[in-house]
């Protein structure tokens, strides 16, 4: 099982995104779980107008259908993820949401599939860029 985060959802939903096709392949072939912080991060991006969504309610319903279609589960938030995220922010200078995504992956010993290179800073985190997935998916 691998964990995915916000960049996965954005690329999966945006046909013009350069990673759209590969994220569809990953969603079709791998057992994925979504970071418990992704939905909150998407809403924060929308509220700050960094993510333009015309009909937010319809978007969330479509997102729910998409996750069900690909059988992507949603991880449950745990206090220990927040403790680990605090440490990761202090030691690796990660953003709030990046630290939470990384903490969930580290704590559960999951590979984090993300295009964000910042995760390479985190010691002991199994991170895989989506373009590397094809050659390594059998090891997840």
N, C-alpha and C positions, 0 to 999 in steps of 0.2 A: 504494500500500500504506500502511496505517496500523498503528500499534502500540497495543495495549490493555494494561491492567494489572489489578491485583487487583480494583478496584471493578467492572470489567467482568464478571469471573467471578462475583463475589458476586451482582450484579444479574441476570446471565443465569440463574443457578441458583435464584434465589429469586423465585418467582412473585408474591410480595407486595411486592417491591421496586418503588419508583415508576419506576425506569428499566428494568425488566425487558422490557417490550414494545419499547421503542426499541432496546435492545441486541440483541434478537432480530433486528430489522430490519437493524441494522448488520451482524450476523454473517451474515445471509442474503445481503446485497447487496455487501459490501465484501471486499476481499482483506486479511485481517488477519494480524498476527503478534503473538504474546503475548510480553511482556517476559520475558527469561530469569530474572527475579527473582520473578515472581509465584508460582510454585509454592512457593518457599521462604517467601515472605511469608505465604501461606495456611497453611503448616504452623506458622509462628511464631504466627499468630493462634489456631490451634487449640490449640497447646501452652500458650499463655497463657490459654486459656479465653475469649478475646474472640470466638471463632467456635465455635459449638457444632455439632459433627458427631458423631452417634452411632456410626457405623461408618466410621472413617476410610479403611480399605482399600477398602470399597465406594464411598465418595465419590471416591477417586482413580481407580478404574476407570471410574466414571460420567463423571468429568471427562475422562478420556482419550477415551472414546467421543464425548462432546460436541465436543471439539476436532476429532476426526476427521470427525464429521458436518458441521460447518461449515467444514471445510478450513482451520482456523486453525493456522498453523505456530508453532513455538516457536523464538525467537531463541536463538542460541548465545552464551554468556557470553564476553566478551573483556576482557583487562586494560585496554585503553584506556577502556572504559566505567567502570571503577573509578577511573581517574585523573580523568576528567571528572566523575564523581559527587563525588569529594573536593572539587574546585573548586566545584561547585554547592552543596555543603553549606556551605562556607566563605563563599561570596558571597551565597547566597540563603536561608540558614538552613532548608534542606529536611531532612526526616527521611531516615534511611538509605535506606529503600526508595524513597521519592519521588525522591531524588537519583539512584538507579540507573535507575529507569524513565525519567526525564528524560534522563539521560546517554545511554542507548541510543538514544532517539529523536533527540536532537541529533546524535550521532555519525553515525547512519545517514541523517540528514535525512528523518525520517519524521514524520508528524503523529501526535501522541499524543492519542487519544480518551479522555478521563477526566472525571468529574464533579468532581474535586478542584480547587478554585480556586487552590490554591497554585502550580500550574504557570504561572499568569499572571505570576508574579514572574520567571520565567526568560527572560532576553533571548535572542532568536533561536530559541526553542523554538516550533514549530508545535503549538499546543494547540487542541483543539476539544472543547467540552462536548458530550455526546451529544445534547442537545436542539437544538444548532446544526447537527447533522450533515445533516439533511434538506436544508437549503438550500445546503450547501457540499460535499456528497459528490462532486460532479463535479470538484472541484478537488483531491481527494486523489491 
